[in-house]
């Protein structure tokens, strides 16, 4: 089978595509013939050696896949060869085949394409865990989403609306803000030209945002925190801007607010059943038309490095997907 390989940490342009042996599933695993693989910011960090997990070389990046079961481990129940499935994996998704634990594998609902399935699990599960478990977002509250046109940002907009919140989306271009409005945002902020704090206050009648969803970090973190409401919750989701911000903790005291970490991968590993319940509810929301992935572009396996470069250049709206066939 063909796989995208990282043989040393470096830029995405160093990735190569080579033939490697097909993987064999362990007793609790499935082998999936991958049709589509979702591309996420952690993939970019992983090939650069900047992610918290550093797989042994050579490895294939890729955390989420959709395809068809081609082999079943001896202790796996509920799956058969030929089933259409989607799954999350620690790495290895940018390949024609991958093995995944049955516990983190789901059957693809009728009517969902492989591209949509590959763009669904990681971003929507992260945002649901963040907004429901970590922020306890309530209907009628205001949610401010930074980096709102990205994969987790679009998911946060849609889930926030599904939970009954007013959603303000902050994004850096007219095209990205238009995508946020199409995803359901009530208002947008251009944080490259507008004062993030002042505009958030204006849109909330001076109260501020009850929940701030931040996958960006960098220079936008402090002005966003200054725009938080009394007893608000600031969700630390990631650092796509590259810099880990240093926040003035006197603001946390003065606002009576919380700064809350969101690490979905650890949550999913520690609380398997709770995470699976989240995923099942998300699938039901998707089938009801309340949420839907935004796949803005697809790439061939041989062009996987280009998908990561597009992420690095902040060009991606929603998600991009690699098609292996």
Residue pairs with C-beta under 8 A, 6 or more apart in sequence:
1 19
1 20
1 21
1 22
1 95
1 96
1 97
2 17
2 18
2 19
2 20
2 95
2 96
2 301
2 324
3 17
3 18
3 19
3 20
3 60
3 92
3 94
3 95
3 96
4 15
4 16
4 17
4 60
4 61
4 62
4 94
4 95
4 301
4 304
4 305
4 322
5 15
5 16
5 17
5 18
5 20
5 58
5 59
5 60
6 14
6 15
6 46
6 47
6 57
6 58
6 59
6 60
6 61
7 14
7 16
7 57
7 58
8 14
8 57
9 47
9 48
9 49
9 54
10 47
10 48
10 49
11 47
11 48
12 44
12 47
12 304
12 305
12 306
12 308
12 309
12 312
13 305
13 309
14 47
14 305
15 47
15 61
15 304
15 305
15 308
17 301
17 302
17 304
20 95
22 31
22 97
23 31
23 92
23 97
23 98
23 99
24 31
24 71
24 99
25 31
25 71
25 72
25 73
25 76
25 99
26 73
26 99
27 73
27 74
27 75
27 76
28 73
28 75
28 76
28 101
28 102
28 103
29 73
29 76
29 99
29 100
29 101
29 102
30 69
30 71
30 72
30 73
30 76
30 79
30 85
30 87
30 99
30 100
30 101
30 102
30 105
31 69
31 70
31 71
31 72
31 97
31 98
31 99
32 65
32 67
32 68
32 69
32 70
32 85
32 87
32 97
32 98
32 99
32 100
32 105
33 67
33 68
33 69
33 70
33 96
33 97
34 65
34 66
34 67
34 93
34 95
34 96
34 97
34 98
34 324
35 66
35 67
35 68
35 114
35 118
35 323
35 324
35 325
36 65
36 66
36 67
36 113
36 114
36 115
36 117
36 118
36 298
36 321
36 322
36 323
36 324
37 62
37 64
37 65
37 66
37 93
37 94
37 95
37 118
37 321
37 322
37 324
38 62
38 63
38 64
38 65
38 93
38 118
38 119
38 120
38 121
38 122
38 123
38 151
38 319
38 321
38 322
39 62
39 299
39 304
39 307
39 308
39 311
39 316
39 319
39 320
39 321
39 322
40 63
40 64
40 122
40 123
40 151
40 319
41 150
41 151
41 215
41 238
41 240
41 311
42 51
42 63
43 61
43 62
43 63
43 94
43 308
43 311
44 308
44 311
44 312
45 51
46 53
46 54
46 55
46 61
46 91
47 61
47 308
53 90
53 91
55 90
55 91
59 91
59 92
60 91
60 92
60 93
60 94
60 95
60 98
61 91
61 93
61 94
61 304
61 308
62 89
62 91
62 92
62 93
62 94
62 95
62 98
62 322
63 88
63 89
63 90
63 91
63 93
63 122
64 86
64 87
64 88
64 89
64 93
64 118
64 119
64 120
64 121
64 122
65 86
65 87
65 89
65 93
65 98
65 100
65 118
66 84
66 85
66 86
66 87
66 108
66 114
66 115
66 117
66 118
67 84
67 85
67 86
67 114
67 324
68 82
68 83
68 84
68 85
69 79
69 80
69 81
69 82
69 83
69 85
70 81
70 97
71 81
72 79
72 80
72 81
73 102
76 102
77 102
78 102
79 85
79 102
79 105
79 107
83 107
84 107
84 108
84 114
84 117
85 105
85 106
85 107
85 108
86 105
86 106
86 108
86 117
86 118
86 120
86 121
87 100
87 101
87 104
87 105
87 106
87 121
88 100
88 104
88 121
88 122
88 125
88 268
89 98
89 99
89 100
89 104
92 98
92 99
94 301
94 304
94 322
95 301
95 324
96 301
96 324
96 325
103 272
103 276
104 268
104 272
106 121
106 279
106 283
108 114
108 117
109 283
109 286
109 287
111 287
112 120
112 286
115 295
115 298
115 321
115 323
116 292
116 293
116 295
118 321
119 151
119 293
119 294
119 295
119 318
119 319
119 321
120 282
120 286
120 293
121 279
122 151
122 264
123 151
123 152
123 154
123 155
123 293
123 319
124 155
124 159
124 282
124 291
124 293
125 264
125 268
125 275
125 278
125 279
125 282
126 152
126 155
126 237
126 262
126 264
127 152
127 155
127 156
127 159
127 213
128 155
128 159
128 278
128 281
128 282
129 262
129 264
129 267
129 268
129 275
129 278
130 156
130 213
130 235
130 237
130 262
130 264
131 137
131 143
131 156
131 159
131 160
131 163
131 211
131 213
131 235
132 163
132 278
133 267
134 233
134 235
134 260
134 261
134 262
135 211
135 213
135 233
135 235
135 260
136 233
137 143
137 160
137 163
137 165
137 210
137 211
138 163
138 164
138 165
138 210
139 163
139 164
139 165
140 164
140 165
140 166
141 165
141 166
141 210
141 211
142 165
142 166
142 167
142 168
142 203
142 204
142 207
142 208
142 209
142 210
142 211
142 229
143 156
143 160
143 165
143 166
143 167
143 168
143 209
143 210
143 211
143 212
143 213
144 168
144 170
144 200
144 209
144 211
144 212
144 213
144 224
144 227
145 153
145 156
145 157
145 160
145 167
145 168
145 169
145 170
145 180
145 185
145 213
146 153
146 170
146 191
146 212
146 213
146 214
146 215
146 216
146 220
146 224
147 153
147 170
147 171
147 214
147 215
147 216
147 240
148 154
148 156
148 157
148 169
148 170
148 171
148 176
148 180
148 185
148 188
149 169
149 171
149 172
149 173
149 176
149 177
149 179
149 180
149 317
149 318
150 215
150 240
150 316
150 317
150 318
151 316
151 318
151 319
152 213
152 215
152 237
152 238
153 169
153 171
153 180
153 213
153 215
154 179
154 180
154 183
154 293
154 294
154 317
154 318
154 319
155 291
155 293
156 167
156 213
157 167
157 169
157 180
157 183
157 184
157 185
158 183
158 184
158 290
158 291
158 292
159 282
159 285
159 291
160 167
160 213
161 167
161 184
161 290
162 285
162 290
162 291
165 210
165 211
166 186
167 184
167 185
167 186
167 187
168 185
168 186
168 187
168 188
168 189
168 200
168 203
168 204
168 209
169 177
169 180
169 181
169 183
169 185
169 187
169 188
169 189
170 188
170 189
170 190
170 191
170 196
170 220
170 224
171 177
171 179
171 180
171 188
171 189
171 190
171 191
172 190
172 191
172 192
172 314
173 190
174 190
175 317
176 317
177 188
177 190
179 294
179 317
179 318
180 188
181 188
183 294
187 203
189 196
189 199
189 200
189 203
191 220
195 223
196 220
196 223
196 224
196 227
197 223
197 224
197 226
197 227
200 208
200 209
200 224
200 227
201 207
201 208
201 227
204 229
207 229
207 230
208 227
208 228
208 229
208 230
208 232
208 255
209 224
209 227
209 228
209 229
209 232
210 228
210 229
210 231
210 232
210 233
211 232
211 233
211 234
211 235
212 224
212 225
212 227
212 228
212 232
212 233
212 234
212 235
213 235
213 237
214 220
214 221
214 224
214 234
214 235
214 236
214 237
214 238
215 237
215 238
215 239
215 240
216 238
216 239
216 240
216 241
217 236
217 238
217 239
217 240
217 241
217 242
217 243
217 244
217 245
218 239
218 240
218 241
218 242
218 243
218 245
219 241
219 243
219 245
220 241
221 245
221 247
222 245
222 247
222 248
224 234
225 234
225 247
225 248
225 251
225 252
225 255
225 257
225 259
226 251
228 234
228 251
228 255
228 257
229 255
229 257
230 255
230 256
230 257
231 255
231 256
231 257
231 258
232 255
232 257
232 258
233 257
233 258
233 260
234 257
234 258
234 259
234 260
235 260
235 262
236 259
236 260
236 261
236 262
237 262
240 314
247 259
251 257
252 258
252 259
267 274
267 275
268 275
282 291
285 291
286 292
293 318
293 319
294 317
294 318
294 319
295 318
295 319
295 320
295 321
296 316
296 317
296 318
296 319
296 320
297 307
297 310
297 316
297 320
297 321
298 320
298 321
298 322
298 323
299 306
299 307
299 320
299 321
299 322
299 323
300 322
300 323
301 322
301 323
301 324
303 322
304 322
307 320
307 322
310 316
310 320
311 320
